[in-house]
Amino acid sequence: MQLFKRIRDIITSRLFVTSFLILLQIIALILPFLYLGMRSVYIHAVVGFISTVISLSIANDEKHAPFHTIWIVVLLAAPIAGWPLYVILRHNKQAGQASRRCATVSEHLDKIPFGGFQPDSLYACKHHPFHREMLHLARSCNAPVFTNTITRYFPNGESFFPVYLEKLRTAKKFIFMEYFIINDGYLWQEVKKILAEKCRQGVEVRILYDDIATISKLTRSFRRELRNMGVQVYPFNPYRAAVDSFMNYRDHRKITVIDGVIGFTGGINLADEYINKIERFGYWKDAGLMLEGSAVQALTHTFLKSWGFVVKEDPMPQKYLIDKPQNADSLVQPFCDSPAGKVRAGRDTYSSLINGAQRYVWITAPYLILENEMLNALCLAATSGVDVRIITPHIADKWYVHAVTRSNYQALIKAGVKVYEYKPGFVHAKLIVADDAAAMVATTNFDYRSFYALFENGVMVYGRDVIGQIKSDLTETMQQSMPYTMEMCQRTSRFRRSMRKLLRIFSPFL
């Protein structure tokens, strides 16, 4: 009876029904080509020729370089179905319109100046070891370097959550929240109680959440309950029954802004496993960052970009971009990343920190799905004498992603990179620290989807105090981790190695 009920729930779920309708549309579009190809050897030859031409075109297309291999394999292995599928997914009118609208909203908001920011301040720190990285982010992503901002680092969800609730209770004007995952449980119920009280007090509350990431986690009454409380709540890029490649672009950001003065970000979503209230993959190791002061404007700015895109209304940035400087000397540089933009801020920042490090660069990454450029950068840094260390999970949340992660170990270790697997559980923190001079707390994973298909955000910090805290946290994490050795790589069976090589072909989609 329980099994029947579970099957019924799956079949009637929005995720299953919508996915099934999309599959039917794709089959209906491809079927005529399959039929004609089987009926005529000439049509089959023409389709094969078209697929070859498209493959050559893809190979010379710099814009989508990381996805070349998988598309070429599909086109040459199954030409009759491959090329119409490529045309449908890569040259989709709806996706193009959504991307242009997203870019238009960003361009509009980027023209609004931040309060208290002086452009010349970038040149005042020109002797900083990572000045070039500061300039790159500032110029390419409209990401100013702020002073007058207090930073507070949280090494896990348990230390993050009480402070998060405490600061939510202080809201007087508005609360903005943008999250990849919201899951109904203890954490969300505690947050919802505070939001309900704030709505009664007249505080404006806005929430954005990713529709696909939460589709099986939230009840159908979720939005109705919040709207009845007075919360303005919308799903980001709703999952619908349409063949639309923009559906692949998900909102992976984690942002809370309180009155434009306090902001939170990092790897922590609004679900119980992030604070270890429940156990999924052993101990959940995450990280968060609180900003208080001028730099919070950048988090507000990022949220308003998403809000303007989703709600299709003027986000009125002048009303919410508030500069309330705090007495602090740290340099802080929040930034955001969008697959609809031309710049890959997350990927470029990781790469520039690795390439710019002189003494050490330490990284935590839940997934290590490396494109060749990033793999070469890590190996080059290690062979140049830089102390490169990477911490990944020992207990994985996705076996196939973990297999691809481990497929990179041998090349890294051979070059001198020290690889650790966190034995107590799952590392979800996305951290990088270099030379005691720069660190990043971000939502961006070391994988293709984060670099090319997800809306992300992060914060570069250049203050010694918070960098010291992050370095201490990583030192402690390494002490709880297992060093992965070349001998362990070589003991891997031929079958596992073959499976990993096969899975690597599909890396852009993992």
N, C-alpha and C positions, 0 to 999 in steps of 0.2 A: 504493500500500500504506500509506504514512504517512497519507494523507488518510483512508482507510478506518479505520485504527486510531484517528485523532483523533475521527472521527464516532462510532465505537463507544464510546470513552471518555466522550464527552459524553453520549450517550444512556443509558449505564449509570451515570452519576454520580448521587450522592445529590441534588445540587442539581436536576438535570433531572427525575429520577423524582418527587421530592417536589413540585416545582412543577407537573408534569403532573397529578399526583393532585389537587392543590388546584384546578387549572383545571377538571378533570372535575367536581369537587363543585360549583363555582360554576355551571358550565353546567347541571348536573342541577337545581340550585335555580331557575335563571332560565328554563329551557326551557318549563316548563308555563305560565308567564305569557306568554311569547312566542307560544306555540301558541294559547292562549285569546284573546289580544289580536288575533291575525290572523283568528280564526274569527268574532269578534263585534265589530261596531262599537260596541255598547253597553259591552262590557267595555273596549274601547280608550278610550272616553270616560271611564269610571270610573277607569281607571288614570291617564289624563292629569290628571283632577281630583285624585287622591291625590298625584301627583307635584307638582302646583302647591301643594297644601296643605303638603306636606313642604318645598318650596322656601321658602315664606313662613316656616315654622317655623325653618328653617336660618338665614334672613336675620336673624332676631331672637334667635338663640342666641349670646350673647357668649362662651360657653366655647370654641367651636371656630371663632372668627371668621376666622382665616387660611385656613381650608379652605372657606369659604362659596362662593366663586366657582366653584371646580372642581366641587363637588357640585351646585350649581344648574345649571351647564352640562350635566352628565351627566343630571340629572333631566329637564330640559326638552328636551334633544336626543334622548334615548332613554328615554322615560318607562316603557315596558314592562319594560325590563331595569334601568333606573336605580333605581327605588324598592326592589325587593327586594334589589338589591346594597347600597343604602344601609342598609337594615335589617340585613342580614347583617353588614356591616363596622362599622357605628357602634353597634349595639346587640347586641353579642356577649357571651353569657353567660360563655364561657371567659375572654375578655379582662377582663371585669368582676371575675371571681374573682381573676385574677392581679394586677390593679391593687390590689385591696383587700388581698391578702396582702403585696404590696410595701409598701403604706402602713402596714400593721400592724407589719412588721419595723422600718421607719424610726421609727415612733412609739415603739416599745419601746426602741430604741437611743438615741433622743434624750433619754430620761429619765436616761441614765447620765451623771454629771458628768465633765468632763475634769479630770485632775489638774493642779494648779498654776495653774488659771485663776481669776481673780477677776472676777466680773461688773462690779464698780465700775471696772475698768480701762478700760472703754469711755468712761466719763465723764471719765477723766483726760486723754483726748486729744480733748476736745470742741472745742478750737480748731483741730483739723486741718482743712484745706480740704475733705476728703472725709469728714468725720465722719458726715454723714447717710447716706452709702453704707455705712459701717461698721455703723451702727445697723440699717439695713435688712437687710443680710445676716445679722447676728447674731440679729435677732428673727424673721425669716421662714424662715431655713434652719438654725437652730441652728449658726451658724458664728462661734465666738468669735474675737476678735482676740488673738493670742498675742504675747508678747515672748519673750526667751530662746531665740531660734531663729536659727541661722546660715543664710543663703540664698546659694546659688551659682547663677549663671545660665550657661547654655551656649547659644551662638549658632548651633550646628549639631550634627549627629549625630556628627561626627568628634571633637569635643571632649567630647561627652557620654559616648560609649561606653566609653572606657578607664576613666573614673572610676566609671561604673556597674559594670563588672566588678570593679574594685578593691574597691568597697564590698560587693558581693555576697560576696566572699571573706572579709569580716570577720564574717559572720553567725554568731552563737553559739546563738540560740534559735529564731527563725522568720524565714521569708521569705514575704511575701504579694505576689502579682502579679495584676493585673487589666488586660487589654489587649483592644483592639478587634481588632487583627491580630497574629497570630504566623505567620511564614512560615519554613519550613525552609530554612536557608541558613547562611552563615558566621556571622552574628550569633547566630542561635538555637543553633547548634552550640556556640559558645563559652559561651553562657549555660548550656546543658544540661550541659556538662562540670562547671561549678561547682555546679549544683544536684545532680548525682549525687554529687559529693564531699561536699556538705553533708548530704545524706540519710544517707550512710555515717557521718557524724559525729553523727547524731542530731538534726540541725536539722529543725524542722517546716517543710515547704514546701507552700504552697497556691497554685494557679493557677486563675484564671477567664479565659475567652476567649470572644469573641462567635462564636456558631456560624455565622451566615450570612456574616460577614466573612471567616471562615477556611475555609469549606466547600470551596473549590476549591484551597486552599493547603496543607492538611495531609493526610497520609496516614491511612488508616483505622486504622493501628497507633499513631498519635500518643499517644492516651490510655493505651493498654495499655503502651507503653514507659515512659511517665512513672510510671504506677502500679507497675510492676515495680521502678522505682528507689526507690519510697517516697513519691512526690509525690501529694498529693491534688489532682486536677484535674477540672474540670467545665466543660462548655460553658454559656454564658449563653443562656437562652431558646432551647432547641434547635428547629431547623427541622424541623417534622413535617407530615405530610399531613393538615392540619386547617384549615378556614376560620376563622381566629382573628386578629382585628385586633391583638391584643397582639404577634403575630409581627413587626409593624412597629416595635416598640420594641426598639432594639438598644443594646448596651453599648459606648459610644464612649470610655469612660474609659481612661486610661493611668496606672497607679499601680504602684509597687513600694515596699514597706515592709520595712525590715530591722531586726529586733529592736525595733521600735517607736521607734527612735531616729533612723534615717535614712530619708528618703523621697524618691522621684523622681516627677515628673509633667511634663506638657507635651504637645507634639504628636507625640513620637517613639514609634512602634510597634516591635515586635520583628521587623523585616524589613530586608534588606540595603540597600534603596534609601534608608532613613532615615539611614544612615551613608555613603551614596554609594559603597558597595562595588560596586553595580551601578547602571547609569544607565537610568532609565525616561523621564523628561521633563526632560532636561537636568540641571542641578545641583539637588539636592533641598535647599531651604533650610528648616530647621526650628528648633525651640528647645526647651530643656528647663530644668527647675529642680530643684535638690536642696535639701531642707530637712534640718537637723540640730538637734534640740532639741524643745521642748514642742509646737510646731505639728504635728509628725508624728502626734500623736494623732488629729488630724482626718482625715488620710489613712487611718490604720488604721480609724477609725470608718466612713469611706465604704466601704472594702473589706468590712468585716464586715456592713454593710447588704446588699451584693450577695451575700455568702456565705450569710447567713441566708435570703435570698429563694430562691437557687438550690438550696441543699442541704436546706432546710427543717429546720434544726436550730438550737438556741440557739447563737449565735456566741460566747458567753461573753466579752463585751467587757472585763470586769474583769481578765481574765487577760492581755489584750494591749494595753490602753490604758496605756502607760508614759510617765511624765513624767520626762524627763532634761534639765533646762534647760541651755542653753549661754550663755556670756557674749556676748550680742549685744543691741543696742538696737532693731533693726528691728521694726516691727509687721507681722505676717503673719496673713492670714485665709484659710485654705483653706475651700472650700465644695464642695458637690455638688448636682447637678440631676437630677431624675427626671421623666419624662413621667407617672408615676403620681401625682405630687404636685400641689398647687394652685398652687405658686409656680414661676415660670419664672426661676430664679436667673441663668442665663447671659444671657438676653435683657435682664432688668432691670438687671444690672450693666453691660453694654455701654451701655444707654440712659442710666443715671444718670451714668456717667463722661462721656459725650458732652454731656449736658445740664448737668453740673456744671462742665465745663472753662471756665476764664476766659481762658487764654492759648493753649494748644494741646492737641490730641488727635491722636495718630498711631496708625494701625491697620495690622496686616497680616492679610490674610484670603485663604485659598485660594479661597473661594467668596463672592460678594457677591450673594446672593439676598435682596433687602430687602423686607420688608413696609412698608406706607405709613408707619407710625409711625416706624420706624427711618430711612427715607429722609428724612422731614420733620425728624427730630432732627438728622441730619447737615447738612442744608441750612440749618436754622435756626442751628446753631452757626456755620457758615461765614459766613452773612450778618450775624451778630452780631459779627464781627471775630475769631472764634477761628480759629487756624491748624489747619485740618482736613486731614490727609493720609492717604491709603489706598494700601497697596501690595498688588497682586494679581499672580498669575502671568502671564507672557507666554506660556509653554508650558503648555497646559492638560492635565489628566488626563482631563477629560470635555468634549467639544466643546459639548454642549448646555448644560451648566452655565456654561461660559465665555461662551456666547452671551447667556445671561440676565444674567451678571455685567456684560458690556459694555453691555447695554441700560440699565443704571442710570447710566452715565457722564455722559451729556449733562445730565441734571437735576442731578447732583452738581457738575459743572464749571461749569455756569451759575450755581450758587449760590456758587461760590468755593472748592469743595473741590479740593485738588490730588490727582490720581489718577496713580499710577505702576504700570507693569507691569515686573516683575522679569525682565530679559532673559536672564540665564544659565539660567533653568529654571523650576522650580515652587516657589512659596512655600507651604509647608504649616503654617508657624508661625501660631498664633492669639494675637496680642499686641495690647495696647492700653496706651498710656502717656499720662498727662495732667498738664500743669502742673508737672512735676518732683516731684509729690506722691503719685501713685498709679500703679500699673501692674498689669496682670493677665496671667498666663501660664496658658493654659487649653487644654482640648480642644474647646471650643465654637466652631463655625464661625458665620459670619454667614449662616445660612440657616434655613429653616423646620424642617427635620428636626432640626437641633441644638437649636433653641429649643423644639420641641414633641414630638419623637418619640424622642430619644436620651437615654440615661443619660450625663451629662457630669460633669466636675469641673474646678475651676480654683483658682488661688491669687491672692488680692489681696496685693500687697506695698506697703508704705508707707515703706520705708527708702531713703535717698538713694543708697547705694552701688549696690544692684541696679537701681534706676530709672535711674541714670546709665549703667549697662552696657547696659540694654535700649535706651535712647535712642541711645547710640553705635552699637549694632548696627543700629538702624533707619536712622540717618543713613548708615551705610556701605551698607546695602541700597539706599537711594534713589539713591546715587551710581552703583550698578550697574543702575539701572532707567531705563525710558523714560517721561518725562512724557507723559501722554495729553492731547491738546488738543481744543478744541471743533472745530477744523478737521478733525481726524481723525474725530470723531464725524459731522460733516456729510458727509464723503466716503463714508460707508457707503452701499452700494447700497440701493435700495428693497426689493429681494428680501430682503436680510439683515435690514433693519428689520422687515419683515413677519414673517419667521421668528422673530425675537426676541420680537415682541409675542405671537405664537402660543405660544411656549414659556413666556412669563411666566404664562400661564393655568395651566400645570401646575407652577408654582414650588413649591407646598407638597409635591410629591412628588419634587422633584429633590435 
